[in-house]
Amino acid sequence: MRDRPRYRINHFIRVSDVQLIDEQGKPRGIVPTSEALKLAEAAGFDLVEVNPTAKPPIAKILDFGQFQYKQQKIIQAQKVKAKKVEVKGIRLSIKIGEHDLAVRQKQSMKFLDEGHKVRLEVILRGRERSRGDLAKKTMDDFIARLGEGVVVEVPLSRQGGNVSMQIGKRKGTGKSESTNV
């Protein structure tokens, strides 16, 4: 795991002086590194450089194993709190039926309410490939059915027979406002 910071401990601290914080968390001032190491060993703890960019660096007397464990727990808690946004796909067609459209509308609103993005896709087959304007009309009608709380985030793009766009929920809107289901 390269995302967590590396700490220099004990004899790996190569500076001559450090700002020392003892095991109770009280600042001891600027102390020679050798003396700080002796104090840490006498207390039965490690000397850990917690801020190497300060002038002189800040070192703390503490149990390094316990310190690493707490840091790992903090990182884990941040990962849990981070919201993961997925892009869900909905496929439409030019000749889609009314009931199928209603089902896809309901599914899209469910995805948007959960905080996900929705990628709308129309696959053009055969002679439909020459009618890209119908795919755009189908998507525009579908977005209009979803209501005012929806915004186009990635505009219409065409790649071969696939026409797609990405939509999301407008900031500041609560649950879906669609009533056309």
C-alpha positions as CSV (number, residue, x, y, z in Angstrom):
1,M,0.0,0.0,0.0
2,R,1.7,3.1,-1.2
3,D,-1.1,5.5,-0.2
4,R,-0.1,5.7,3.4
5,P,2.8,7.8,4.5
6,R,6.2,6.3,5.6
7,Y,7.5,7.3,9.0
8,R,11.2,7.3,10.0
9,I,11.7,5.7,13.4
10,N,14.5,5.4,16.0
11,H,17.9,5.3,14.3
12,F,16.6,6.0,10.9
13,I,16.0,9.6,11.9
14,R,19.1,11.3,10.3
15,V,18.7,15.0,11.5
16,S,20.7,16.4,14.3
17,D,17.9,18.1,16.2
18,V,14.2,17.4,16.5
19,Q,11.2,19.1,18.2
20,L,10.3,16.5,20.7
21,I,6.9,15.6,22.0
22,D,7.0,13.1,24.9
23,E,4.8,10.1,25.6
24,Q,2.2,12.2,27.4
25,G,1.8,14.6,24.4
26,K,3.7,17.5,26.1
27,P,6.2,19.4,23.9
28,R,9.8,19.2,25.2
29,G,11.3,21.8,22.8
30,I,14.2,21.3,20.4
31,V,16.3,18.4,21.6
32,P,19.3,16.6,19.9
33,T,18.2,13.4,18.2
34,S,20.6,11.2,20.2
35,E,19.1,12.5,23.5
36,A,15.5,12.0,22.2
37,L,16.4,8.4,21.3
38,K,17.7,7.8,24.8
39,L,14.5,9.3,26.3
40,A,12.4,7.0,24.1
41,E,14.3,3.9,25.0
42,A,14.2,4.8,28.7
43,A,10.4,5.1,28.4
44,G,10.1,1.8,26.5
45,F,8.8,3.4,23.3
46,D,9.9,4.4,19.8
47,L,11.0,7.8,18.5
48,V,8.8,8.5,15.4
49,E,9.3,11.4,13.1
50,V,5.7,12.5,12.6
51,N,6.3,15.7,10.6
52,P,9.6,15.6,8.5
53,T,8.9,18.9,6.7
54,A,9.0,21.1,9.8
55,K,12.2,22.9,10.7
56,P,13.5,21.1,12.7
57,P,11.3,18.0,12.2
58,I,8.8,17.0,14.8
59,A,9.4,13.7,16.5
60,K,7.1,11.9,19.0
61,I,7.8,9.3,21.6
62,L,5.1,6.6,21.2
63,D,4.4,2.9,20.6
64,F,4.9,2.7,16.8
65,G,2.8,-0.5,16.4
66,Q,-0.1,1.1,18.1
67,F,0.4,4.3,16.1
68,Q,0.3,2.4,12.8
69,Y,-2.8,0.5,13.9
70,K,-4.6,3.8,14.7
71,Q,-3.5,5.3,11.3
72,Q,-4.8,2.2,9.5
73,K,-8.2,2.5,11.3
74,I,-8.4,6.2,10.3
75,I,-7.7,5.4,6.6
76,Q,-10.3,2.5,6.7
77,A,-12.9,4.9,8.2
78,Q,-12.3,7.4,5.4
79,K,-12.7,4.7,2.7
80,V,-16.0,3.6,4.2
81,K,-17.3,7.2,4.2
82,A,-16.2,7.8,0.6
83,K,-19.3,7.6,-1.6
84,K,-18.9,5.4,-4.6
85,V,-20.7,6.6,-7.7
86,E,-21.3,4.0,-10.5
87,V,-22.5,4.5,-14.0
88,K,-25.5,2.4,-14.7
89,G,-26.6,1.6,-18.3
90,I,-30.1,1.8,-19.8
91,R,-30.7,0.6,-23.3
92,L,-33.4,2.1,-25.5
93,S,-34.4,1.6,-29.1
94,I,-36.1,3.7,-31.7
95,K,-39.1,1.3,-31.8
96,I,-39.4,0.9,-28.0
97,G,-42.9,0.2,-26.6
98,E,-44.7,2.4,-24.1
99,H,-44.6,-0.2,-21.3
100,D,-40.8,-0.9,-21.9
101,L,-40.2,2.8,-21.8
102,A,-42.1,3.1,-18.5
103,V,-40.0,0.2,-17.0
104,R,-36.8,1.8,-18.1
105,Q,-37.9,5.2,-16.7
106,K,-38.7,3.7,-13.3
107,Q,-35.3,1.9,-13.3
108,S,-33.5,5.1,-14.3
109,M,-35.2,7.1,-11.5
110,K,-34.2,4.4,-9.0
111,F,-30.5,4.6,-10.1
112,L,-30.6,8.4,-10.0
113,D,-32.2,8.4,-6.5
114,E,-29.4,6.1,-5.3
115,G,-26.9,8.7,-6.4
116,H,-25.6,6.9,-9.5
117,K,-25.1,8.3,-13.0
118,V,-27.1,6.8,-15.9
119,R,-25.7,6.1,-19.4
120,L,-28.5,6.1,-22.0
121,E,-27.7,4.0,-25.0
122,V,-29.6,3.5,-28.3
123,I,-28.3,0.8,-30.6
124,L,-29.1,1.5,-34.2
125,R,-29.6,-1.6,-36.4
126,G,-29.7,-1.9,-40.2
127,R,-31.4,1.0,-41.9
128,E,-31.8,2.8,-38.5
129,R,-28.1,3.7,-38.8
130,S,-28.8,6.4,-41.3
131,R,-31.4,7.9,-38.9
132,G,-29.3,9.2,-36.0
133,D,-31.8,12.0,-35.6
134,L,-34.4,9.5,-34.4
135,A,-32.0,8.2,-31.7
136,K,-31.6,11.8,-30.5
137,K,-35.3,12.4,-30.4
138,T,-35.8,9.1,-28.5
139,M,-33.3,10.1,-25.9
140,D,-34.6,13.7,-25.6
141,D,-38.2,12.3,-25.1
142,F,-36.9,9.9,-22.5
143,I,-35.1,12.6,-20.6
144,A,-38.2,14.8,-20.7
145,R,-40.2,11.9,-19.1
146,L,-37.7,11.8,-16.3
147,G,-38.6,15.3,-15.2
148,E,-36.8,18.6,-14.3
149,G,-34.4,17.1,-11.7
150,V,-32.3,15.4,-14.4
151,V,-29.3,17.0,-16.2
152,V,-27.2,15.9,-19.2
153,E,-23.6,15.4,-18.0
154,V,-22.0,13.9,-21.1
155,P,-23.6,15.1,-24.3
156,L,-24.8,12.9,-27.2
157,S,-22.0,10.9,-28.8
158,R,-22.2,8.5,-31.7
159,Q,-19.8,5.6,-32.3
160,G,-20.8,3.4,-35.2
161,G,-24.3,2.1,-34.5
162,N,-24.3,3.2,-30.8
163,V,-25.6,6.6,-29.7
164,S,-25.1,7.4,-26.1
165,M,-25.2,10.1,-23.4
166,Q,-24.8,10.3,-19.7
167,I,-27.3,11.9,-17.3
168,G,-27.2,12.6,-13.6
169,K,-29.3,14.2,-10.9
170,R,-29.3,18.0,-10.7
171,K,-27.6,19.2,-7.5
172,G,-30.0,20.2,-4.7
173,T,-32.9,18.0,-5.8
174,G,-34.3,15.4,-3.4
175,K,-36.2,12.3,-4.6
176,S,-37.4,12.0,-8.1
177,E,-40.2,14.3,-9.3
178,S,-41.4,12.0,-12.1
179,T,-45.1,11.2,-12.1
180,N,-45.4,9.7,-15.6
181,V,-44.8,6.1,-14.6
